[in-house]
């Protein structure tokens, strides 16, 4: 139904495997570099990777950029509920900016669960 790389990205991302998700979609995007949808999704996975590495500037930059890029595909694109994803990206960006301003604070990043018609129905919550 969808490109194999896209399906693999969604599954890996929803399992909290952000590096593998990033890698899964990178090759598809490199073949279709004009596809801003894929680039936006890669940036979301990259933002989580930066967060995990403690790179708050990189995480904030990518969450912001991904939201801006994916907004043009709302409300739904390739089966993905973009209108449900955008507020989650904003919440993540808010948490990253809070952590930047309060370095000693314990801050958890919200878990984003990608919802794709015909692909993620019946799946449990994202695994972290």
VENPE-V190541 format. One record per residue. N is the residue number from 0. RES is the residue in one letter. OMEGA is omega in radians with two decimals (* if undefined). BURIAL is b if it has 24 or more other ideal C-beta (glycine too) atoms within 12 Angstrom, else e. D_CENTER is the distance of its C-alpha to the mean C-alpha in whole Angstrom. Layout:
n->(N,N)
res->(RES,RES)
omega->(OMEGA,OMEGA)
burial->(BURIAL,BURIAL)
d_center->(D_CENTER,D_CENTER)
//
This chain:
n->(0,1,2,3,4,5,6,7,8,9,10,11,12,13,14,15,16,17,18,19,20,21,22,23,24,25,26,27,28,29,30,31,32,33,34,35,36,37,38,39,40,41,42,43,44,45,46,47,48,49,50,51,52,53,54,55,56,57,58,59,60,61,62,63,64,65,66,67,68,69,70,71,72,73,74,75,76,77,78,79,80,81,82,83,84,85,86,87,88,89,90,91,92,93,94,95,96,97,98,99,100,101,102,103,104,105,106,107,108,109,110,111,112,113,114,115,116,117,118,119,120,121,122,123,124,125,126,127)
res->(X,X,X,X,X,X,X,X,X,X,X,X,X,X,X,X,X,X,X,X,X,X,X,X,X,X,X,X,X,X,X,X,X,X,X,X,X,X,X,X,X,X,X,X,X,X,X,X,X,X,X,X,X,X,X,X,X,X,X,X,X,X,X,X,X,X,X,X,X,X,X,X,X,X,X,X,X,X,X,X,X,X,X,X,X,X,X,X,X,X,X,X,X,X,X,X,X,X,X,X,X,X,X,X,X,X,X,X,X,X,X,X,X,X,X,X,X,X,X,X,X,X,X,X,X,X,X,X)
omega->(3.13,3.04,-3.10,-3.12,3.12,3.11,3.12,3.09,-3.09,-3.12,-3.14,-3.14,-3.11,3.06,3.14,3.14,-2.97,3.12,3.13,3.09,3.11,-3.11,-3.10,-3.05,-3.06,-3.10,3.11,3.14,-3.14,3.06,-3.09,-3.00,3.08,-3.09,-3.10,3.10,3.13,3.13,3.11,3.12,3.08,3.12,3.09,3.11,3.12,3.11,3.09,3.11,3.10,3.11,-3.12,3.13,-3.13,3.13,-3.06,3.12,3.13,3.13,-3.13,-3.13,-3.10,3.06,-3.14,-3.11,3.14,3.13,3.13,-3.10,-3.07,-3.13,-3.11,-3.14,3.14,0.15,-3.07,3.09,-3.07,3.09,-3.08,3.12,-3.11,3.14,3.05,-3.12,-3.03,3.11,3.10,3.08,3.11,3.12,3.10,3.12,3.12,-3.14,3.12,3.14,3.08,3.13,3.09,-3.11,-3.08,-3.00,-3.09,-3.11,3.02,-3.07,3.06,3.07,3.10,3.09,3.08,3.05,3.13,3.14,-3.12,-3.13,3.11,-3.10,-3.01,3.12,3.10,3.09,3.08,3.12,3.11,3.13,3.12,*)
burial->(e,b,b,e,b,b,b,b,b,b,b,b,b,b,b,b,e,b,e,e,b,b,e,b,b,b,e,b,b,e,e,e,e,e,b,e,b,b,b,b,b,b,b,b,b,b,b,b,b,b,b,e,e,e,e,b,e,e,b,b,e,b,b,b,b,b,b,e,b,b,e,e,b,e,e,e,b,b,e,b,b,b,e,e,b,b,e,b,b,e,e,b,b,e,b,b,b,e,b,b,e,e,e,e,e,e,e,e,b,b,e,b,b,b,b,b,e,e,b,b,e,e,e,e,e,b,e,e)
d_center->(21,18,17,17,15,12,14,13,10,9,12,11,7,9,12,10,11,8,11,12,9,9,13,13,11,13,17,16,15,18,20,19,18,18,16,13,11,10,10,8,5,7,6,3,5,8,7,7,10,12,12,14,16,17,16,16,16,14,11,12,13,9,8,11,11,8,9,12,12,10,13,15,14,15,16,15,14,15,15,12,12,11,13,12,8,10,12,9,8,11,12,10,12,15,15,14,17,19,19,20,23,24,23,25,24,22,18,16,12,11,10,7,9,8,11,13,17,19,16,15,18,20,17,18,15,13,14,14)
//
